[in-house]
Amino acid sequence: MAFHITEIYALIIPMKPRISINILTWNNLNDTTECVNSVLKITYPHLNICLIHNGSSADITEALHLKFPDITHINLPKNLGFAQGHNVGLKRILENNMDYVLLLSHDTTVSEDIIDKFLQSTQAFPQPHIFGAKLYYYQQPKKIWHGLPQWDNHKCSFQYIHHNKFDNTNSLTKTEKMSYACATGMFLPTSIIKDVGFFDPDYFCYFEDIDLCWRASKKNYDCYYIPQAHIWHKAFQSAYKEKTSDTVRYFQLRNKLLWARKQLPFTKRMTLYKNVLWGLFKQIYSNKKSSTHKKGIIKIKLRAIKDFLLCHYGNF
């Protein structure tokens, strides 16, 4: 029986994994352009780059189509949130039989060897797992933004090792197990998505990555911190502007409570709820004569708690 030359090569030379980089963008031309350009410099061959326009304006969407005609574009009619926006992209790459996916936000840039570093790490584990990059501040390229998240089962809260520390020592140089991988910089095999499921759209944004990793852990998939894979994030540049800071506070608090309800056992859930309420009580008591701004923060937190209790999930 005769073999085609490509079939012979396939038998002799192992096929490289098919990898997609999915970038979620919303109404930001300049940052998205810089992000895609950094991805285009990645040394790994034959990448699929998927840019998901999450309800961006028509002029920005068109401009990005013209700038990057050779990548995949997915246009969403409205902002579906981080969770559901990425879900649309994940469904597309599952249809295209990709092996791995790296998730990014438009306000990031990446190192040229990031895919190679992630793939080298996967070879150290016989079973599939979820991996996370070392995330730096874009504005301070050697300062660690996200750190290494570890769940404190006694305090019922996350501790972030080396958060806001400068990476000028030999700290965080080894692959380490962590409680979850930040969605911005999450690298995982698509087989886990098929087994565990997509991001939960109830969260809209914030805590969807923690929820996914928690569900994965229940099926014996772990999360590992890969310090050789580097990402620079423009943290606080867009989401934390005064105009949207209340929205961030709302989602962080409401979704923390929602995540506890969905994933924590009863006693731990009650401890987390108690800590949230006690912290809010102290804030209210100490801010009786405080500024209008601080009173506004308390108001948005009360709304987050109310919406959680009324099961008002999804968008703000």
C-alpha positions as CSV (number, residue, x, y, z in Angstrom):
1,M,0.0,0.0,0.0
2,A,1.4,3.4,-1.0
3,F,1.7,6.3,1.4
4,H,1.5,10.0,0.5
5,I,4.7,11.9,1.5
6,T,2.7,14.0,4.1
7,E,1.5,10.8,5.8
8,I,5.1,9.5,6.0
9,Y,6.2,12.8,7.6
10,A,3.3,12.6,10.1
11,L,4.6,9.1,11.1
12,I,8.2,10.2,11.5
13,I,7.8,13.8,12.9
14,P,5.4,14.3,15.7
15,M,2.7,16.9,15.0
16,K,2.9,20.1,17.0
17,P,-0.2,20.8,19.1
18,R,-2.7,23.0,17.5
19,I,-3.0,26.1,19.7
20,S,-5.4,29.1,19.6
21,I,-4.8,32.4,21.3
22,N,-8.2,33.9,22.1
23,I,-8.2,37.7,22.8
24,L,-11.4,39.3,24.2
25,T,-11.6,43.0,23.3
26,W,-14.1,45.8,24.0
27,N,-14.0,49.3,22.6
28,N,-10.2,49.7,22.7
29,L,-8.3,50.2,19.4
30,N,-4.8,51.1,20.6
31,D,-4.4,48.5,23.4
32,T,-5.9,45.7,21.2
33,T,-3.6,46.6,18.4
34,E,-0.6,46.4,20.7
35,C,-1.8,43.1,22.1
36,V,-2.3,41.5,18.7
37,N,1.1,42.7,17.5
38,S,2.8,41.1,20.5
39,V,1.0,37.9,19.8
40,L,2.1,38.0,16.2
41,K,5.7,38.0,17.4
42,I,5.3,34.6,19.2
43,T,7.8,32.2,17.9
44,Y,5.6,29.1,18.0
45,P,4.5,28.3,14.4
46,H,1.0,27.9,13.0
47,L,-0.9,29.7,15.8
48,N,-4.6,30.4,15.4
49,I,-5.3,33.9,16.6
50,C,-9.0,34.6,17.5
51,L,-10.0,38.2,18.3
52,I,-13.5,38.4,19.9
53,H,-15.1,41.8,19.5
54,N,-17.4,41.9,22.6
55,G,-19.9,44.4,21.5
56,S,-17.3,47.0,20.4
57,S,-18.4,50.0,18.3
58,A,-18.6,49.5,14.6
59,D,-15.7,51.8,13.8
60,I,-13.3,50.2,16.2
61,T,-14.3,46.7,15.0
62,E,-13.9,47.7,11.4
63,A,-10.5,49.3,12.1
64,L,-9.2,46.1,13.7
65,H,-10.5,43.9,10.8
66,L,-8.5,46.1,8.5
67,K,-5.4,46.1,10.6
68,F,-5.4,42.3,11.1
69,P,-7.1,40.7,8.1
70,D,-5.3,37.3,8.5
71,I,-6.6,36.4,11.9
72,T,-10.0,35.1,13.0
73,H,-12.5,37.7,14.0
74,I,-15.7,37.0,15.9
75,N,-18.2,40.0,16.1
76,L,-20.6,39.9,19.0
77,P,-23.7,42.3,18.8
78,K,-23.4,43.4,22.4
79,N,-21.1,43.1,25.4
80,L,-21.7,39.6,26.8
81,G,-19.3,40.0,29.6
82,F,-15.9,38.3,30.1
83,A,-17.3,34.9,30.8
84,Q,-19.8,34.5,27.9
85,G,-17.6,36.5,25.5
86,H,-14.8,34.0,26.0
87,N,-17.3,31.1,25.8
88,V,-18.2,32.1,22.3
89,G,-14.5,31.9,21.3
90,L,-14.0,28.6,23.1
91,K,-16.9,27.0,21.3
92,R,-15.4,28.1,18.0
93,I,-12.0,26.6,18.7
94,L,-13.6,23.3,19.9
95,E,-15.3,23.2,16.5
96,N,-11.9,23.6,14.9
97,N,-10.3,20.8,17.0
98,M,-7.7,22.9,18.7
99,D,-5.5,21.2,21.3
100,Y,-4.8,24.1,23.6
101,V,-6.0,27.7,24.2
102,L,-4.4,30.7,25.7
103,L,-6.9,33.3,27.0
104,L,-6.0,37.0,26.9
105,S,-7.6,40.4,27.4
106,H,-7.0,43.2,25.0
107,D,-5.0,45.2,27.6
108,T,-2.1,42.7,27.7
109,T,1.2,42.0,25.9
110,V,3.1,38.7,25.9
111,S,6.6,37.3,25.7
112,E,7.6,35.9,22.3
113,D,8.3,32.4,23.8
114,I,5.2,32.2,26.0
115,I,3.7,29.2,24.1
116,D,7.0,27.3,24.2
117,K,7.3,27.9,27.9
118,F,3.7,26.6,28.5
119,L,4.2,23.5,26.3
120,Q,7.5,22.7,28.1
121,S,5.6,22.7,31.4
122,T,2.8,20.5,30.1
123,Q,5.4,17.8,29.3
124,A,6.3,17.5,33.0
125,F,2.8,16.2,33.8
126,P,1.3,13.0,32.5
127,Q,-2.2,14.3,33.0
128,P,-3.8,17.5,31.6
129,H,-3.9,20.5,33.9
130,I,-4.6,24.3,33.8
131,F,-1.6,26.6,33.7
132,G,-1.1,30.3,34.5
133,A,1.5,32.9,33.4
134,K,3.5,35.2,35.6
135,L,1.6,38.5,35.3
136,Y,3.5,41.8,35.5
137,Y,2.3,45.4,35.5
138,Y,2.7,46.8,32.0
139,Q,3.6,50.2,33.5
140,Q,6.3,48.6,35.8
141,P,7.5,45.6,33.8
142,K,9.4,43.9,36.7
143,K,6.6,44.3,39.2
144,I,4.3,41.3,39.8
145,W,0.6,42.1,39.4
146,H,-1.4,39.0,40.2
147,G,1.0,36.9,42.2
148,L,0.4,33.3,43.1
149,P,-3.1,32.8,44.5
150,Q,-3.5,30.3,47.4
151,W,-6.7,29.6,49.2
152,D,-6.5,30.0,53.0
153,N,-9.0,27.5,54.2
154,H,-9.0,28.9,57.7
155,K,-9.6,32.6,56.8
156,C,-11.7,31.6,53.8
157,S,-9.9,34.0,51.5
158,F,-7.3,34.1,48.8
159,Q,-3.7,35.1,49.6
160,Y,-1.6,36.3,46.7
161,I,2.1,35.5,47.1
162,H,4.5,38.1,45.8
163,H,1.6,40.4,44.7
164,N,3.0,43.9,44.1
165,K,6.6,42.7,44.7
166,F,9.4,43.5,42.3
167,D,10.7,40.4,40.5
168,N,14.4,41.2,41.0
169,T,15.3,38.2,43.1
170,N,15.1,34.4,42.6
171,S,11.6,34.3,44.0
172,L,8.8,32.6,42.0
173,T,11.1,30.8,39.6
174,K,9.7,27.3,40.0
175,T,6.5,25.7,38.7
176,E,4.1,25.7,41.7
177,K,0.6,24.4,42.3
178,M,-1.9,27.2,42.9
179,S,-5.5,27.6,43.7
180,Y,-6.6,29.0,40.4
181,A,-5.2,30.5,37.2
182,C,-6.2,34.1,36.3
183,A,-8.3,34.0,33.1
184,T,-6.0,36.6,31.6
185,G,-3.1,34.3,30.9
186,M,-4.8,31.0,31.4
187,F,-3.4,28.2,29.2
188,L,-5.3,24.9,29.1
189,P,-6.0,21.9,26.9
190,T,-9.4,22.0,25.2
191,S,-10.0,18.5,26.6
192,I,-10.6,20.1,30.1
193,I,-13.2,22.5,28.6
194,K,-14.9,19.5,27.1
195,D,-14.9,17.7,30.4
196,V,-15.6,20.5,32.9
197,G,-17.6,22.9,30.8
198,F,-17.3,26.6,29.9
199,F,-17.2,29.7,32.1
200,D,-20.3,30.2,34.1
201,P,-22.1,33.3,32.5
202,D,-23.8,34.0,35.9
203,Y,-20.6,35.8,36.8
204,F,-20.4,38.1,33.8
205,C,-17.0,39.2,34.8
206,Y,-14.7,38.5,37.9
207,F,-14.6,35.1,39.6
208,E,-15.5,33.2,36.5
209,D,-11.9,31.9,36.3
210,I,-11.9,30.9,40.0
211,D,-15.2,29.0,39.5
212,L,-13.9,27.2,36.4
213,C,-10.7,26.1,38.2
214,W,-12.7,25.0,41.2
215,R,-14.9,22.8,39.1
216,A,-11.8,21.4,37.3
217,S,-10.2,20.5,40.7
218,K,-13.2,18.4,41.5
219,K,-12.3,16.3,38.5
220,N,-8.7,16.1,39.5
221,Y,-7.3,18.8,37.3
222,D,-4.8,21.0,39.1
223,C,-3.6,24.6,38.4
224,Y,0.1,25.4,38.1
225,Y,2.0,28.6,38.0
226,I,4.5,28.8,35.2
227,P,6.9,31.7,36.0
228,Q,8.8,31.4,32.7
229,A,5.6,32.4,30.8
230,H,5.4,36.2,30.9
231,I,2.4,38.6,30.4
232,W,2.3,42.3,31.0
233,H,-1.1,43.6,32.0
234,K,-2.3,47.3,31.9
235,A,-4.0,46.8,35.3
236,F,-6.1,49.7,36.6
237,Q,-5.8,51.5,33.2
238,S,-9.3,50.9,32.0
239,A,-11.5,48.9,34.4
240,Y,-10.4,51.0,37.5
241,K,-11.1,54.4,36.1
242,E,-13.5,56.4,38.3
243,K,-16.3,55.9,35.8
244,T,-16.2,52.1,36.1
245,S,-14.7,51.5,39.5
246,D,-18.1,51.1,41.1
247,T,-18.9,48.4,38.6
248,V,-15.7,46.6,39.5
249,R,-16.5,46.7,43.2
250,Y,-20.0,45.5,42.5
251,F,-19.0,42.5,40.5
252,Q,-16.1,41.5,42.8
253,L,-18.4,41.5,45.9
254,R,-21.5,40.0,44.3
255,N,-19.5,37.3,42.5
256,K,-17.5,36.4,45.6
257,L,-20.7,35.7,47.4
258,L,-22.1,33.8,44.3
259,W,-18.9,31.7,44.0
260,A,-19.1,30.8,47.7
261,R,-22.7,29.7,47.3
262,K,-21.8,27.6,44.2
263,Q,-18.5,26.1,45.3
264,L,-17.8,26.2,49.1
265,P,-19.2,23.8,51.7
266,F,-21.7,25.2,54.1
267,T,-19.4,26.0,57.0
268,K,-16.8,27.7,54.8
269,R,-19.5,29.6,53.0
270,M,-20.9,30.9,56.2
271,T,-17.4,32.0,57.3
272,L,-16.9,34.0,54.1
273,Y,-20.3,35.6,54.4
274,K,-19.6,36.6,58.0
275,N,-16.3,38.1,57.0
276,V,-17.9,40.1,54.2
277,L,-20.7,41.5,56.5
278,W,-18.3,42.3,59.3
279,G,-16.0,44.2,57.0
280,L,-19.0,46.1,55.6
281,F,-20.3,46.9,59.1
282,K,-16.9,48.3,60.1
283,Q,-16.8,50.4,56.9
284,I,-20.2,51.8,57.5
285,Y,-19.4,52.6,61.2
286,S,-16.1,54.3,60.4
287,N,-17.5,56.3,57.5
288,K,-20.5,57.9,59.1
289,K,-19.0,61.4,58.6
290,S,-16.9,60.4,55.5
291,S,-16.9,61.8,52.0
292,T,-19.6,61.3,49.5
293,H,-17.2,59.1,47.5
294,K,-16.8,56.7,50.4
295,K,-20.5,56.6,51.0
296,G,-21.0,55.8,47.4
297,I,-18.7,52.7,47.8
298,I,-20.8,51.5,50.7
299,K,-24.0,52.0,48.6
300,I,-22.6,49.9,45.7
301,K,-21.6,47.1,48.1
302,L,-25.1,47.1,49.6
303,R,-26.5,46.8,46.1
304,A,-24.2,43.9,45.3
305,I,-25.4,42.0,48.5
306,K,-29.0,42.7,47.7
307,D,-28.7,41.5,44.1
308,F,-26.9,38.4,45.4
309,L,-29.7,37.7,47.8
310,L,-32.3,38.2,45.1
311,C,-30.4,36.0,42.6
312,H,-29.9,38.9,40.2
313,Y,-26.8,37.6,38.3
314,G,-25.2,38.3,34.9
315,N,-24.7,42.0,34.0
316,F,-24.7,45.0,36.3
